[in-house]
Amino acid sequence: MEDVEAFLELSGLELPCVGVSARTGRNLHQLLETLYRESGVIRADTKAPGKEPDRAGCGIG
């Protein structure tokens, strides 16, 4: 049994838990997906019909 599995079993936590390693990069993508899913964030870009979205100041493109 992995350390993470043993921790979850012994702690009784019902929260999402992802074991990660900054050294090897193990499960970092899964961590990001879990954080996004659990945060409930919804992203919406608005734009005028026929024009590109105005992303000034949002840190994208």
BAPA-477648 format. One record per residue (C-alpha): residue number from 1; x, y, z. Coordinates in Angstrom, 1 decimal, padded with zeros to 4 digits. Each point is the difference from the previous one (the first is absolute). Example, Ala and Ser with C-alpha at 12.3 -4.5 7.8 and 13.67 -1.06 7.14 Angstrom:
<nodes>
<node num="1" X="012.3" Y="-004.5" Z="007.8"/>
<node num="2" X="001.4" Y="003.4" Z="-000.7"/>
</nodes>
This chain:
<nodes>
<node num="1" X="000.0" Y="000.0" Z="000.0"/>
<node num="2" X="001.3" Y="003.5" Z="-000.9"/>
<node num="3" X="000.6" Y="002.5" Z="002.7"/>
<node num="4" X="-002.9" Y="002.2" Z="-001.3"/>
<node num="5" X="-002.4" Y="-002.9" Z="000.1"/>
<node num="6" X="001.0" Y="-000.9" Z="003.6"/>
<node num="7" X="-000.4" Y="003.7" Z="001.0"/>
<node num="8" X="-003.5" Y="000.2" Z="-001.5"/>
<node num="9" X="-001.0" Y="-003.3" Z="001.7"/>
<node num="10" X="001.3" Y="001.0" Z="003.4"/>
<node num="11" X="-001.2" Y="003.7" Z="-000.1"/>
<node num="12" X="-003.5" Y="-000.7" Z="-001.1"/>
<node num="13" X="000.1" Y="003.0" Z="-002.3"/>
<node num="14" X="-002.7" Y="000.2" Z="-002.6"/>
<node num="15" X="001.5" Y="002.9" Z="-001.9"/>
<node num="16" X="001.7" Y="-000.5" Z="-003.3"/>
<node num="17" X="003.7" Y="-000.8" Z="000.5"/>
<node num="18" X="002.7" Y="-000.2" Z="-002.6"/>
<node num="19" X="003.5" Y="-001.2" Z="000.8"/>
<node num="20" X="002.5" Y="002.1" Z="-001.9"/>
<node num="21" X="003.8" Y="000.3" Z="-000.3"/>
<node num="22" X="001.6" Y="003.3" Z="-000.9"/>
<node num="23" X="003.3" Y="-001.9" Z="-000.5"/>
<node num="24" X="-001.3" Y="-002.5" Z="-002.6"/>
<node num="25" X="-003.1" Y="001.9" Z="-001.2"/>
<node num="26" X="-002.2" Y="-003.0" Z="000.9"/>
<node num="27" X="-003.8" Y="000.9" Z="-000.1"/>
<node num="28" X="000.5" Y="003.8" Z="-000.4"/>
<node num="29" X="-002.4" Y="000.0" Z="-002.9"/>
<node num="30" X="-002.5" Y="-002.0" Z="002.0"/>
<node num="31" X="000.4" Y="002.5" Z="002.9"/>
<node num="32" X="-000.8" Y="002.9" Z="-002.3"/>
<node num="33" X="-003.1" Y="-001.7" Z="-001.4"/>
<node num="34" X="-001.2" Y="-000.8" Z="003.5"/>
<node num="35" X="000.5" Y="003.5" Z="001.2"/>
<node num="36" X="-001.9" Y="001.4" Z="-003.0"/>
<node num="37" X="-002.8" Y="-002.5" Z="000.4"/>
<node num="38" X="-000.5" Y="000.5" Z="003.7"/>
<node num="39" X="000.3" Y="003.8" Z="-000.2"/>
<node num="40" X="-003.2" Y="000.3" Z="-002.0"/>
<node num="41" X="001.6" Y="002.7" Z="-002.2"/>
<node num="42" X="-001.8" Y="000.7" Z="-003.3"/>
<node num="43" X="001.7" Y="002.1" Z="-002.6"/>
<node num="44" X="-001.9" Y="002.1" Z="-002.5"/>
<node num="45" X="001.4" Y="002.2" Z="-002.7"/>
<node num="46" X="-002.3" Y="002.6" Z="-001.4"/>
<node num="47" X="000.3" Y="001.8" Z="-003.3"/>
<node num="48" X="-001.9" Y="002.1" Z="-002.4"/>
<node num="49" X="-001.5" Y="-002.0" Z="-002.9"/>
<node num="50" X="002.5" Y="-000.5" Z="-002.8"/>
<node num="51" X="003.0" Y="001.3" Z="002.1"/>
<node num="52" X="002.8" Y="-001.7" Z="001.9"/>
<node num="53" X="-000.3" Y="-000.2" Z="003.8"/>
<node num="54" X="001.7" Y="002.9" Z="001.8"/>
<node num="55" X="002.5" Y="-001.8" Z="002.3"/>
<node num="56" X="001.9" Y="003.1" Z="001.0"/>
<node num="57" X="001.0" Y="-000.2" Z="003.7"/>
<node num="58" X="-001.0" Y="-003.6" Z="000.4"/>
<node num="59" X="003.5" Y="-001.5" Z="-000.6"/>
<node num="60" X="-001.0" Y="-002.0" Z="-003.0"/>
<node num="61" X="001.4" Y="000.4" Z="-003.5"/>
</nodes>
